[in-house]
């Protein structure tokens, strides 16, 4: 009997037909069978084991799409319109860019006052911060404020990199809720630690998405959203540079460190919740 190498162990209700059709078209010998209430996929070559595992991960993460070609054979290709698979992430990014461009083109100062965490009273003597009152939209809206090209470019790139992968995995509605909850916690954290001040940016949300993407797959391994070790090192390293004031010394301006940490912790906590719920729904851990 030829030696077999286990690649996947997934729930019975997961449709592996597109994947197995693609593997057959590529001449990858494999078999799928039921074991202990799950589907198991095995290959007959150690060389194919890693290849199939990575293809499955990319397929489920939305990085490739398996579709039929004109000849009827399945083919894997990158999504032609990837933005369609992550409309919520795209909407938050476009809103941020629109607000940034509006102020760049000379939007009235009153517009700024509607988006800050604390209402502003701008006078000749300076800026006076007022109580929020019942203007609860301010818990969210500071994430749309950015104060320079580097600020918004950095945040939008990471928002799309992390947010789109998460959205393709947990769905648009869940992603919207995730972003809103993380944004509120990040903004409130900054206000509590920094007091009334002018702060803004999507970076608290970005760190929340980072925390979610890192923690959730530990409980739900089928979610192939975990950032690579170099990305984690870079992001955590940047967080520490901001915390110790190195970034401010280099001339990047004041940094909302409390928003970063609040967002990171909120995202990690939500990753635990979402991952645990997903694991409970399918009745146990997946093996890969």
Secondary structure, 3 states (H helix, E strand, C coil): CCCCEEEEEEECCCCCHHHHHHHHHCCCCEEEEEECCEEEEEECCHHHHHHHHHHHHHHHCCCCEEEECCCCCEEEECCCCHHHHCHHHHHHHHHHHHHHHHHHCCCCHHHHHHHCCCCEEEECCEEEECCCCCCCCHHHHHHHCCCCHHHHHHHHHHHHHHHHHHHHHHCHHHHHHHHHHHHHHHHHHHHHHHCCCCCCCCHHHHHHHHHHHHHHHHHCCCCCCCCCHHHHHHHHHHHHHHHCCHHHHCCCCCCCHHHHHHHHHHHHHHHHHHHHHHHHHCCCCCEC
